[in-house]
Each structure stands twice: as C-alpha cells, then as structure tokens.
C-alpha cells in the first residue's frame, strides 16, 4: 500500500537515518554503501494486508530492527517509533512492536532484491501487524517519547493494526468495538 508515485532509487544520494530521542541525543546516518555493510539476517513470516488477505511464509533478508536499536539505543523514556518513508509517508509503532522477533529493515524478498513497487531499496517489515505498518522506501526511524499517528492512521486507519484482532479502522479504537487495545 502506498500513496503517490514510486520513487527512483539513487544510491549515491540515498541515506538512512535514526533520529529523535536517542540515548545520547545524537542523530545517525548511513549512506547506501554503509548500510549494505550492516549485519544481515533472514526471516520468514506471514504478511497481512488490510484488504483481508495474507501471504504465508514470505522469506525476507535485511537488518534486524533489534540489532539496529542495539547499535543506536533509544533514551529510556522512548515508547514509540515513527518509520519514515519517501515523500513524508510515515507509520507509528510501539517500541515493543518495533523490537519484536522478525521485524527487519528488508533489502530482499524471496532471495531477490526488493523491486521498486515493493519498497526498494529498503522496506520495514513488521510481520505481526497489518502491512501499512511495513513502510516502503524506508529512509528514517524516529525515536519518540509519546505516540503520534502516522500517515494512514491520520486518515482513519487503526493506530495499532493487529490483524488477529482485525484492527483496521480508527473507529474500532472506541470503547465497545472489540477487545481492549
């Protein structure tokens, strides 16, 4: 799911950043060449679309979100992250969701580099939440000390996006609409 045109990847101008409430209050930046040298992992997980379908056992390859957070620790008061993609697209996540097993910054799917429509060169993969939380064309992660809604959440999608609770739309966040958040 995306909004707007597919961005062109320009390796010499591309960078990835971690910013916000880092433990040392610094900002961090990697060029594409530097990012490709970070440790990699493989992960296989289901992918859940808000349109009521799932793709089982998708093989991904990339940098573990937990490894990235270990390299650039957040401040103790951080509770959420904002994943930023091209064109200002964003998705908010609880820090616990970002650190969950299988969450990675993917460069490959099914043994092949990601294609442009699938988020090349870098896509966040959050397998236990709906796909709009798996930001395509990922450019930055912002550590936050409070929650703030991302692009689709501001437009009526559920703030959490748990597919097992069918958390699709923001009206479901109101009392009386399903299990407690």
Secondary structure, DSSP 8 states (H G I E B T S, - for coil): ---S------TTT-EEEEEESBTTS--EEEEHHHHTTS--EEEEEEEEETTTEEEEEEEEEEEEHHHHHHHS-B-TT--EEEEEEGGG-EEEEEHHHHTSTT-EEEEEETTEE--GGGTTT-EEE-TTBBGGGS-SSEEEEEEESS----HHHHTTB-SS-BGGGT--BGGGGSTTSSS--
